[in-house]
Amino acid sequence: MEFDADRFVNDIRKLMLHLIRNEKSSSMEDLSDLYTYVGFLEHLTGSEIDVNRLFLNNKKLDEWLAKYYYADANRNINFVNTNFSDLLTLAKSFSPLIDPETPIHVSNGKYSILDRSKCFNEKEYKEILYSFFALYGDNIFKIVKKMFDEKRIVLFGTINKDSDAYTVFSDYTKGAYINCKLGFDADGLSIMAHELGHVIHFYTSGINNSDKKAYTSILGEAISCSFEIAFMDYLMKNHIESDSALLLLNNKLSSDANSYRKYIGVSPDEELVLNIDGEITASPNHPRLIGKPMMADLKYTLGYNIALNMLLTCGDNKKEYVSRLRDFMYLMSKQGLKENIETLGLNYDDFLSCGTIGPYVKEKNQALIRKVSK
């Protein structure tokens, strides 16, 4: 799949010139966008780029960015501390739904779902994604098609070992790009549905850089997770590599359950704090809560829990699905988990108890176990 490198480099140039010419008035968010764009370029070229050198060794850039990321981390810490008791309730409700021995990585030579997964050609790959996103209306479909038509996607890209794909976007250039190291199989399709969810979020949320100062990024995976989970369900219902989709879904569910199991039994009285170096810490009695991994866990566990509730609550009413997600996008700056969940039209007590999603999660988990045990 061809990538328009000229367009991408031109966007970096625009953003750099904007920052250089408007050093005093440009936002920290614009500078953060530049750093993510340069990181994308580093993966494309395999070369390390020092952004400070691009600005004539202005070492203040590092100091400014540190303050920006500190503020973001602090918002997330406040969100967790404010909602900690409810998050533990959710953890205790969700983790028993998944068998701890679920075979999410099936590759024993005898029966390997992903090894048998079909590799689609480029035309088929696009058609599957187009057919799925078209269900959500013309506006959503046009955003997805634009990404392919304007050659803004890198497949089989070079990325660090901890990530399968990521998306960068800039409020100033109004552009988004996706780098994905996977290809044309069910796994690659599902990851692409997730990343395209980020793009849809960017183009439809109405959130600009001035709004991001109050944005709670711990909820930032909810939109992309919602499209990813809905896409896996779409594959299963339409018998498109349904075995692979079942395995991939269970991979996400098992990862969620394992993340929640880390925090069960932790006292809700323990507050996370952010020290002057930007490191997240907690009481020495609870080392499992220390550091960035907890925040990464919560971003995805919350995202997939919201996604499952949306899938099962809205069903085939895609117009309602999109409407609720759009309302949710505007509210992410609020601290209360309850307020965010209720904006999605979900019952908060049911969300915490996994009442709606419990039977679905158990059924899909047992379906995989039966299939593998044959």
N, C-alpha and C positions, 0 to 999 in steps of 0.2 A: 504494500500500500504506500503510495507516494506521499511524502511530507513536503509542505511548502516552507523550506528553510529560509528562503528570502523574506517571506512575510514575517516569520518569527524574528529574524535578526532585525528587521525594520522596526518591529514593535519594541524591541529592546532599545534600539537607538532613539525612538520617540520618547520612551520613558526616561532614559538617561538625560536627554536634552531638556526635558521638562523639569527634572530635578535640579540640573545644573543652573538653568535659567531662573528658576524660582526657588532657590535654596531656602529662603526664609519663610516662604508661604506654602511650600509643598508639604504634604502630610507625611507622617511616619508610615502610614499604610502604603503610600506610593513607594517609599523606600523599601518596605517589606516585600512589595510586589516585585520590585527589581531584583531583590535577592533570590526570590523563587524562580524568576525567569533565568537568571544567571545560572542557578543550580540546574535547570533544565538544559541550558546550553552546555554545561560541563558534562552532562550525561551524553549529549549528542556528539560531542567532540572528543570525550575522554581526556580532556585537559582541565586542570584546576585554574580557576580564574579568581583573582583577588579584586573584589569590587572596590576596595579602598583605593587601589591604584588607578581605577577608572576615574576617581575623583581627586586626583593629584595627591594621593596619600593623606586624605583628610581623615585622620584617626577618630574624629568625633563620630563618624558613622557607626562604629562599633558601640560606642557609648549610647547613642540614640536608639539603636536597635535593641540593645539590652533593656532599656527602659520600656520599649514597646512590648517586648515579649514578657517582661516582668508584669506589666499591667494586664496582659492577657491571662497569664498564669494566675494572677491574683483574683481575677474575675471567676475563673474556674474553681479556685480554692474556695471562694466565698459561696459559690453554688453548691459545692459538695458539703461544706459545713452546714449550710442552711437546710439542706435536704437529706442529711446523712441518715437519720433514723428511717426515713421512707426508702432510701436506697437499700438499706439492710433488709427491710421487709420484702422488697422486690427480689433481692438476692435469695432469701430463704424460700420464696415462693417458686422461683424459676429453677433453681439448681436441682431439685428432686425430679423434675420432669424428664431429665436426660440420664440414661444409663451411663455411669462413669466408664464402662467398658465398651462404649460405642466404637465400632471399627471405622473411624473417619478417614484413616489412611490405608485403604485396602490395596495392597500390592504384594501378594504372596505367591505369585506365579500361577496359582490355581484359579483364583477368581479376582480379577482386577478391573473394577468399573472404569476408572479413568484411562487405563491402558487400552480399553476397548472403545473409548469415546471417539466418535467420528470427527475427523478434521474436515471442516467445510472449506469450500473455496471462497474467495473474496466476495463474489457476487452473492452467494448463499448467506454468508456472514452478515452482510449489510441488510439483506432482505429480512432476515430473522429479527434483527434489531429494529428495522423500520416498521415491520408488522406489529411488533410489541408497542413501540412508542406511539404509533398512530392511534392506538386505543385511547390515548389520553388527550386527543384533540389536535387541531392543526398547529396551534402555537408550539406545543411541545414537540411535535413531529418536525416542524421547520427548524427548531434549534438543533435537534439531533442531525438532521440531514445537512444543515449548514456546516457542521463540524467535519463531515466527510467531504462535502463538495468543495470546501475551502482548504482541504488537505491539512487539517489542524491536528491530526492524530498520528503518533508514531507507534507502530506495532513491532514486536520483537526488539524493543528498545533496551538500552543499558541502564539499569537502575541498581541502587544499593540492595544488598541481599535481604533486607528486612521489608521490602515492599514489592508488590507485584505491579503496581501502577500508581500514578498520581496525576493530579490536574493542577495547572497554574492558570491564573487569570489576573487581569489588571483592570481596575476601575477606570484608569486614565485612557488606556488604549482600547477598552471595550472588547478585548480579545481573550479567548481561552484556548488552551492547548492540553492535550493528553499524551502522556508517555506510558506505554504498557509493554511489559516484557513478555507477555503471553500472546498466543496467536488465535487460530480460527476454530478451536474446540469449545466445548461447553464451558470449561473453566474460563477461557479467555473471553467468551461472550458475557458471562456473568460479571466478571470484573469490569468489562467495558460498560455494561448497564449501570454499574455502581458509579463509575467515573462520569458517565454522561448525566447521572443524577446530580453530580456536583455542578456540571455546566448548566443544567436546567435551573438549579438553585441560584447560580450567579446571574443568569439572564432574566429571571422572573421574580426575584425576591424584592427588588426595589431598594435593596440595601446598598448604600454607597460607602465610601471611605469615612465620611463623617459619622455615619451610623455605627461603624465597626468599633468605635471607641467604647460602646456599651454592649457590644456583641458577646454573647456567652458561647465560645467556640466548643465547649464540651457537648453541646447539642448539634454541632455542625455536621455530624455524620448521619443525622436522622433522615434527611431528604434522600441522600444517595443510597443509604441502606434500604429505604422504602422501595425505591425502584429496583434494587438488586433482588430483594426477597420476592417482590411481585414478579420479576422476570423469571426466577427459578420456578415459581408456581406456574407461570405461563408455559414454560418448557414442559413441565410434568403434565399439565392438563392437555397440551397439544401433542404429546408423545414425540417431542423433539429431544432426543438424548435424555429421556426421562430418568434412566438409572443414574446417569452422571449428575443430573440436577438434584436428585434425591440425596446423593452422597455429598454434594457441595452444600446443600441446605443443612444437612446434619453436621457438616464441618463447622458452619457458623454457629449452630445451636450448641454444639459441644464446647466450642470456644467460649461462648457466653457463659455456659454453666460452670466451666472451669474457672473463669474470671470471678464469677460470683462466689464460688466456693472459697476463694482466697480471703474473702472479707466477712464470711459468716462467723459469728462469734466475736467479732471486733466490737468494742464498746462504742456506742454512739456519742459518748461523752468526749472521746478523743478528737481534738480538732487538728486539722492540717494547718500548717503555717508555711509561709514563704520567707526564707531568709534573705539577707541583703545580696547574696550572690545569685538569687533566682532559683535556688534549689528547694524542692518541696520536701518537707520533713514532717514527722509526727512523733508521738511518744516512743521512746526506746522500747516500751513494752509491746509495741505493735509495728515491728519492722516491715511487715508485709505492706504497710500503707505508705512506705517511704518512696519518694521519687516519682519520676514521670510515668513509669509503667502503669501505675494506678489510673492516671488520667487517660492514657491510651486505652486501657481496658474499658473504662466507663463510657468513653465516646462511642465505642462500638457496641457494647452491651445495651446501652440505652437506645442507640440507633436501631438495633435489630429488634428490640422489644417494641419500640414504637412502630417499626415496619410491620411486624406480625399483627399487631392490633389494628393497624390501618387496613391491611390486606383482608382480615376477617370481618371487620366492621363494615367496610365499604363494598366488599364483594365486587360485582361487575359494574358498579356505578362509578365509572372512571371520572366523570365530571365532578362528582362529589369528592372523590379522592383528591383531585388536583386542587379543588377549592379549599379543602381543609389544610392541605400542605402549604398552600400559599398564605393562609392566615397564620399558620405556625411560623413561617419564615419571618414574619414581621415582629413576632413576639419573643424571639430568642434572646433579646436583651434583658428580659425579666429574670429575676432570681428564682422565683418559685417554680419547682417542678410541677406542682399541682396546676398552676395557672397555664403552663405550657401544654400539659396533657389535655386539660379540659378545652383548650382552644382547638384541639384536633377533634372535638366532639366525642371524646372517650370518657368513660366513667373512671374517676381516679382510683377509687377503691378496687374496682375490677382490674385496673391496670396493675396495681401493686400486688394483687393476689393471683394474677395471671389467669383469671377466671375465663376470659374469652379465648385466650391462646392456648391454654393448657391441653385440652383434648387434641388440638391440631399438632402441637409439638410432640406429644406422646405418640400419636398415630404415625407421624413421619419418622420418628426415632425407631419405633418398633418395626416399621416397614423395612428400613434399611437392615436392621439386625436379622430379620427373617430372610431377606434376600441374600445376604452374605453367608448365612448359615446353611443354605441349600447345598 
